[in-house]
Amino acid sequence: MLKLLVSAEILKNRAVSSAKSFFNGESGATAIEYGLIAALVSVAIVGVLGTVGDSLKTTFSTVSSKLTTTAQ
């Protein structure tokens, strides 16, 4: 019976130790920060590409219409 109580105490100490190290660890917070940075960068890229895309569309339309009128 004493051996069972000692084993239970060891398991409890390991569980508490694991829980403390989990809540004190910062690797999860770092991963979340990197995820937020990646999300912000992707939003910025989409915004820039939207603006550049409209400009490119206008440029190609102009070139296309000038080529059409010159070819005729």
C-alpha positions in Angstrom: 0.0 0.0 0.0 2.9 2.4 0.9 4.5 1.7 -2.5 1.2 2.6 -4.3 1.0 5.9 -2.3 4.6 6.7 -3.2 4.0 6.0 -6.8 0.9 8.2 -6.8 2.9 11.0 -5.1 5.7 10.7 -7.8 3.1 10.9 -10.6 1.4 13.9 -9.0 4.8 15.7 -8.7 5.6 15.0 -12.3 2.2 16.2 -13.4 2.6 19.4 -11.4 6.1 19.9 -12.8 4.9 19.4 -16.3 2.0 21.8 -15.9 4.3 24.4 -14.5 6.8 24.1 -17.3 4.0 24.2 -19.9 2.5 27.4 -18.5 5.9 29.1 -17.9 7.2 28.1 -21.4 7.3 30.8 -24.1 7.6 28.7 -27.2 3.8 28.8 -27.8 3.8 32.5 -27.4 6.6 32.9 -29.9 4.8 30.7 -32.5 1.7 32.9 -32.1 3.8 36.0 -32.6 5.3 34.6 -35.7 1.9 33.7 -37.0 0.6 37.2 -36.4 3.6 38.7 -38.2 3.1 36.3 -41.2 -0.6 37.3 -41.3 0.2 41.0 -41.3 2.8 40.6 -44.0 0.3 38.6 -46.2 -2.3 41.3 -45.7 0.2 44.0 -46.8 1.2 41.9 -49.8 -2.5 41.5 -50.9 -3.1 45.2 -50.5 0.0 46.1 -52.6 -0.8 43.5 -55.3 -4.4 44.8 -55.5 -3.0 48.3 -56.2 -0.3 47.1 -58.6 -2.8 44.8 -60.3 -5.1 47.6 -61.2 -2.2 49.7 -62.5 -1.0 46.7 -64.6 -4.5 46.1 -66.0 -4.7 49.8 -67.1 -1.2 49.6 -68.6 -1.9 46.4 -70.6 -5.3 47.7 -71.8 -3.6 50.9 -73.1 -0.9 48.8 -74.8 -3.5 46.5 -76.3 -5.6 49.3 -77.6 -2.6 51.0 -79.2 -1.4 47.8 -80.8 -4.9 47.2 -82.2 -5.1 50.7 -83.7 -1.6 50.4 -85.1 -2.1 47.0 -86.7 -5.2 48.2 -88.6 
